[in-house]
Amino acid sequence: MQAATTRRTVLRLAGGAALLACAGENPARPALAQEASPVATPAGGSGLLGKHVVVRLRTVKPGRSVDELLAMIQAEFVPLIKEVPGLIWYVAGANEDERLQFSVGVYQDAEGIAASNQRAGAWGEQGAANYVQGNPEIYTGVIGVAAEPDLAGGLMGKYLVVRLREPSPDWPVNKVMGLIDDGYVPLVREIPGFIAYFGSSDGEAGAQAYVGVFDDQAGADESTRIAGEWLTENDYAFFTGEPTVAEGVIGAAAAAAE
């Protein structure tokens, strides 16, 4: 849920030894998560509901060009990811000020995520890993609420914001997703420049991720403002702690229809 405005990029949701923002977690994790604990029952009618999502955050090394890294991802990795069965869409971007590089991948199933990990690992060994440092922050989950996306204009150059949240034990995930679908989704759809929005949950760790895509930063900022008002007006306390936030212009993208 795009709610709090405090922005942190240090929360470790998961470890890993991925070679780039597009590699690194246990490929079986999404399936195991669903077996271990229930995830959100999909709400609403979007074609993204029930699909699998992976979010990866990486720190770009000092002295390394963020633009060069994104250009490398687009030129070299995107052609590989397009061949992964079950790909719906993949985007990567970066925040130059925070030296943070992020990626979001949406797949039909956990097998798609596993296949993308294999390709990413092999590609990173060819030199891309030299652009990043430390282990990635990784989130995987299943989409439980979504607004029908408008991808007619593509994703390249659009503005993405993703928030990783820890849930409050007082709010069951199914209830949260249902309330967001009924209350917030109609609001976010009306924001000028809206392209896509979805929320997901990881049944194993309990973490949740909310992703919004807009024509520009103004749309993303407006979504944050509206979300904050909606939560406050309804006295919804869905989450604990501060969010991990990644946002910026999409500099690499792939979609199944391409």
C-alpha positions as CSV (number, residue, x, y, z in Angstrom):
1,M,0.0,0.0,0.0
2,Q,1.5,3.3,-0.9
3,A,1.0,5.0,2.4
4,A,3.8,6.4,4.6
5,T,6.1,9.0,3.2
6,T,9.1,8.1,5.3
7,R,11.6,6.5,2.9
8,R,14.2,4.0,4.0
9,T,16.2,1.7,1.9
10,V,17.9,-0.4,4.6
11,L,15.4,-3.0,5.7
12,R,16.6,-6.5,5.1
13,L,13.6,-8.5,4.1
14,A,15.7,-11.4,2.9
15,G,19.3,-12.4,2.3
16,G,20.8,-13.9,-0.8
17,A,23.9,-13.9,-3.0
18,A,22.4,-12.7,-6.2
19,L,24.8,-11.3,-8.8
20,L,22.5,-8.5,-9.8
21,A,19.1,-7.0,-8.9
22,C,17.6,-9.5,-11.1
23,A,19.0,-12.6,-9.4
24,G,19.5,-14.3,-6.1
25,E,16.7,-15.8,-4.1
26,N,15.8,-19.5,-3.6
27,P,13.8,-20.3,-6.8
28,A,11.5,-22.6,-4.8
29,R,10.6,-19.9,-2.2
30,P,7.3,-18.7,-3.7
31,A,5.9,-22.2,-3.8
32,L,7.1,-23.1,-0.4
33,A,5.7,-19.9,1.0
34,Q,2.2,-20.8,-0.2
35,E,2.5,-24.2,1.3
36,A,3.7,-22.9,4.7
37,S,1.1,-20.2,5.2
38,P,-1.8,-18.8,3.2
39,V,-1.4,-15.8,1.0
40,A,-4.0,-13.3,0.1
41,T,-7.1,-14.6,-1.8
42,P,-7.1,-12.4,-4.9
43,A,-9.5,-9.5,-4.8
44,G,-11.0,-7.7,-7.8
45,G,-10.9,-8.7,-11.5
46,S,-7.4,-7.8,-12.8
47,G,-5.5,-10.2,-15.0
48,L,-2.6,-9.8,-12.6
49,L,-4.4,-11.4,-9.7
50,G,-2.7,-14.6,-8.4
51,K,0.5,-14.0,-10.4
52,H,3.9,-14.1,-8.8
53,V,6.1,-11.1,-8.2
54,V,9.7,-10.7,-7.3
55,V,11.2,-7.4,-6.2
56,R,15.0,-7.0,-5.9
57,L,16.9,-4.0,-4.5
58,R,20.7,-3.5,-5.0
59,T,23.2,-0.9,-4.1
60,V,25.3,0.5,-7.0
61,K,29.0,0.7,-6.2
62,P,30.6,4.2,-5.8
63,G,32.0,5.3,-9.1
64,R,29.8,3.1,-11.2
65,S,27.3,4.7,-13.6
66,V,23.7,4.0,-12.9
67,D,22.8,4.8,-16.5
68,E,25.4,2.4,-17.8
69,L,24.0,-0.4,-15.6
70,L,20.5,0.2,-16.8
71,A,21.6,0.3,-20.4
72,M,23.4,-3.0,-19.9
73,I,20.3,-4.5,-18.4
74,Q,18.2,-3.4,-21.3
75,A,20.7,-4.4,-24.0
76,E,21.9,-7.7,-22.5
77,F,19.5,-9.0,-19.9
78,V,16.1,-8.0,-21.3
79,P,16.5,-10.2,-24.4
80,L,17.2,-13.1,-22.0
81,I,14.3,-12.4,-19.7
82,K,11.9,-12.1,-22.7
83,E,12.5,-15.8,-23.4
84,V,11.4,-16.9,-19.9
85,P,8.1,-18.9,-20.0
86,G,5.4,-17.1,-18.1
87,L,6.9,-13.7,-18.2
88,I,4.2,-11.0,-17.9
89,W,6.5,-8.0,-17.4
90,Y,9.8,-7.0,-16.0
91,V,11.1,-3.5,-15.3
92,A,14.3,-2.1,-13.8
93,G,15.2,1.4,-12.7
94,A,17.4,3.3,-10.3
95,N,17.6,6.2,-7.9
96,E,20.8,8.1,-8.6
97,D,20.8,10.0,-5.3
98,E,20.5,6.9,-3.2
99,R,22.6,4.7,-5.5
100,L,19.7,2.2,-5.4
101,Q,18.9,-0.1,-8.3
102,F,15.6,-1.9,-8.3
103,S,13.7,-4.4,-10.4
104,V,10.2,-5.8,-10.4
105,G,9.3,-9.0,-12.3
106,V,5.8,-10.5,-12.7
107,Y,5.4,-14.1,-13.8
108,Q,2.6,-16.6,-14.3
109,D,4.1,-18.9,-11.7
110,A,7.0,-19.7,-9.5
111,E,8.7,-21.6,-12.3
112,G,9.0,-18.4,-14.2
113,I,10.8,-16.7,-11.3
114,A,13.2,-19.7,-11.0
115,A,14.0,-19.6,-14.7
116,S,14.7,-15.9,-14.5
117,N,17.0,-16.5,-11.6
118,Q,19.0,-19.0,-13.6
119,R,19.5,-16.6,-16.5
120,A,20.3,-13.7,-14.2
121,G,23.0,-15.7,-12.4
122,A,24.7,-16.7,-15.6
123,W,24.5,-13.2,-17.0
124,G,25.8,-11.6,-13.8
125,E,28.9,-13.8,-13.9
126,Q,29.8,-12.2,-17.2
127,G,30.6,-8.9,-15.5
128,A,27.3,-7.2,-14.5
129,A,27.9,-8.0,-10.8
130,N,30.8,-5.6,-10.8
131,Y,28.3,-2.7,-10.8
132,V,26.7,-3.6,-7.4
133,Q,27.8,-4.4,-3.9
134,G,26.5,-6.4,-1.0
135,N,23.6,-8.8,-0.9
136,P,20.3,-7.9,-2.5
137,E,17.1,-7.2,-0.6
138,I,14.6,-9.6,-2.0
139,Y,10.9,-10.0,-1.8
140,T,8.7,-12.6,-3.5
141,G,4.9,-12.9,-3.2
142,V,1.6,-13.5,-4.9
143,I,-0.5,-10.6,-6.1
144,G,-3.8,-10.3,-4.1
145,V,-5.1,-7.0,-5.3
146,A,-4.6,-5.1,-8.6
147,A,-6.0,-2.3,-10.8
148,E,-6.3,-3.3,-14.4
149,P,-3.1,-1.9,-16.0
150,D,-2.9,0.3,-19.0
151,L,0.2,-0.7,-20.9
152,A,-0.6,0.7,-24.3
153,G,2.2,3.2,-24.0
154,G,4.8,0.7,-22.7
155,L,6.7,0.8,-19.5
156,M,10.0,2.3,-20.6
157,G,10.6,5.8,-19.2
158,K,7.6,5.6,-16.8
159,Y,7.9,6.2,-13.1
160,L,7.7,3.3,-10.6
161,V,7.4,3.3,-6.8
162,V,7.5,0.1,-4.7
163,R,6.9,-0.1,-1.0
164,L,7.8,-3.2,1.0
165,R,5.8,-3.4,4.3
166,E,5.6,-5.5,7.4
167,P,1.9,-6.3,8.2
168,S,0.2,-5.7,11.5
169,P,-0.9,-8.9,13.2
170,D,-4.3,-7.3,13.8
171,W,-5.1,-7.1,10.1
172,P,-5.4,-10.4,8.2
173,V,-4.0,-10.1,4.7
174,N,-7.2,-11.1,3.0
175,K,-9.1,-8.4,4.7
176,V,-6.4,-5.8,3.9
177,M,-6.4,-6.7,0.2
178,G,-10.2,-6.6,0.1
179,L,-10.3,-3.2,1.7
180,I,-7.7,-1.9,-0.7
181,D,-9.6,-3.2,-3.7
182,D,-12.8,-1.7,-2.6
183,G,-11.5,1.6,-1.3
184,Y,-8.1,2.6,-2.7
185,V,-8.0,1.0,-6.2
186,P,-10.9,3.2,-7.5
187,L,-9.0,6.2,-6.2
188,V,-5.6,5.3,-7.8
189,R,-7.2,4.5,-11.1
190,E,-8.3,8.2,-11.3
191,I,-4.9,9.7,-10.9
192,P,-3.6,11.4,-14.1
193,G,-0.9,9.3,-15.7
194,F,-2.0,6.0,-13.9
195,I,-0.5,2.9,-15.6
196,A,-0.5,0.0,-13.1
197,Y,-1.0,-0.8,-9.4
198,F,-0.9,-4.0,-7.4
199,G,-0.4,-5.3,-3.9
200,S,1.0,-8.7,-3.0
201,S,1.8,-10.8,0.1
202,D,4.4,-13.4,1.0
203,G,2.7,-16.1,2.9
204,E,5.9,-17.4,4.4
205,A,7.4,-14.2,5.9
206,G,4.2,-12.2,6.0
207,A,5.8,-9.3,4.2
208,Q,3.8,-7.3,1.6
209,A,4.8,-5.3,-1.5
210,Y,2.8,-2.5,-3.2
211,V,3.8,-1.4,-6.7
212,G,2.6,1.6,-8.6
213,V,3.5,2.8,-12.1
214,F,2.7,6.2,-13.5
215,D,3.6,8.5,-16.4
216,D,5.8,10.6,-14.1
217,Q,6.8,11.3,-10.5
218,A,3.9,13.6,-10.0
219,G,1.5,10.7,-10.4
220,A,3.4,8.6,-7.9
221,D,3.5,11.4,-5.4
222,E,-0.2,11.9,-5.8
223,S,-0.8,8.2,-5.2
224,T,1.1,8.5,-1.9
225,R,-0.9,11.5,-0.8
226,I,-4.2,9.9,-1.6
227,A,-3.2,6.6,0.1
228,G,-2.2,8.5,3.3
229,E,-5.5,10.3,3.4
230,W,-7.5,7.2,2.8
231,L,-5.7,5.2,5.5
232,T,-6.1,8.1,8.0
233,E,-9.7,8.8,7.2
234,N,-10.6,5.1,7.7
235,D,-8.3,4.6,10.7
236,Y,-6.6,1.7,8.9
237,A,-3.3,0.6,10.6
238,F,-2.4,-2.2,8.2
239,F,1.4,-2.1,8.7
240,T,4.1,-1.9,11.4
241,G,7.3,0.1,11.2
242,E,8.5,2.2,8.3
243,P,8.5,1.0,4.7
244,T,11.4,0.2,2.5
245,V,10.8,2.4,-0.6
246,A,12.4,2.3,-4.1
247,E,11.3,4.6,-6.8
248,G,12.6,6.1,-10.0
249,V,12.3,6.1,-13.8
250,I,12.2,2.8,-15.5
251,G,15.3,2.4,-17.6
252,A,14.9,-1.2,-18.7
253,A,11.7,-3.1,-19.5
254,A,10.3,-6.3,-21.1
255,A,6.7,-7.5,-21.5
256,A,5.2,-10.7,-22.7
257,A,3.4,-9.0,-25.6
258,E,6.6,-7.6,-27.1
